[in-house]
Amino acid sequence: MAIIVQHLTTGNEYIFLGVSGGESKNILPTKMLGDFFATETPDKSRSVTVCDDQGRILWFPVTEIIVVEVDGQKPEELLPEIIAPEPVPLQLDKENQPQSPENQGNIDEFAEDDDWI
């Protein structure tokens, strides 16, 4: 069960071993008491662990890697076709929007009231 990935920048192919990162934390000292009340922020950078044909282990950012093969099959052969939802027109004008039946009668009843303003 091998997953073959491709590095987008170089075009080289590697064997996917796993995803690492996200566990480390940056420690930021506070202004008043320095490291005593330091705030920890998790590091959100993730990397992909791969190996080349020589068995050397390498790490790349997740955004630079795409999956090319899973067990000898292309991803599009394994996954169903993605069907995009139909676009829904955006209606910004309240005047052009269809009125609900209960509100539609109220608009027609008082059309002559605009004359006295």
N, C-alpha and C positions, 0 to 999 in steps of 0.2 A: 504494500500500500504506500506508494511513493507519490508525493505531491511535488511537481516541478513548477518552479516559479522563475520569472524573468525580471531582471533588473532593468528598469525603464531607461536609465541613463546610458548604460553600456550595452544592453542587449544580451548580456551573458545569462545563461540558465543555471540554476542551482537546485539542490534538493532542499525542500522546506523541512525544518526541524521544529520550529515553534515560534511563539511570540514572547518577547520579554520586555521588561520595563514597566513603569507605572508604580512599582513598589517603593522606589526611592523617594526621599522627601528632601526638599530644600529647607534648611533651618535659617530663619531670618531673625537676627537679634533685635530686641526692642530698644527704644531710645533711652529709657530710664535705667533699666537694670541689666542691659546687655543680654548675655546668653541665659540668665536666670529664668526669664519669662519669654524665651524665644518662641516664635510662632512657626509651626511646621506647615508647609504647603506641599501637597503631593506633586511630584514631577509627572506631567501627563505625556511625556514623550515615550513612544513605544517603538520598539525595533523588532525586526524579524530576524530570527536565527536561521542561517542556511549553511550548507556546506557545498564546496565545489567538487570537481571530479577527482581531486587529490585528497579529499577528506578534510581539508582545512575549514575551520568554522569561521564564518563571517557574520557581521551584523549590519543590517541596512534599516533605514527608517521605513515604516509601514507604507508611507505614501509613495515610495520608489519601487514597490514590488507589485507584480500582478501574477495571478495563478494562470499557468499555461496548460498543465495536464494534471489529472487526478487518476491514478491507476491506468495510465495509457489512454485516457479519454479526455477530450476537450471539455471545458466547463459547459459550453452550449449544448453538448450532447447529453450531459447529465441533468441539466436543469430544464424545466419547462419554459416555453416561450413567454416572455413578459408581455402582458397585454396592458397597454396604457389606458387609463380611464378616459372617457369622453370629456372634452373640455366643456366647462360650464361658463356661459357668458357672464361677465361681470357687469352688474347694473349699478351705476353710481347715482343716477338721477332718481329722486323719489317720485317725480312727476311721471316718469316713464315706467315705473314699476307697476305690475298688476296689483289692483286693490283686492283685498279680501271681500267676500260677499257682504259681510255685516258693515263694513266701512264704506262700501261703494254707494249705498243708498244715501248716506249722510251728505255726501259731496253734492249730489244733484238736488237735494231738497232745498238747500239754502244758497243757490246760485245768485238770486236777486238781492241778497243781503249785502253784496259788495258795492251796490250803488250808493248807499248812504254814507260810506266812509270818505 
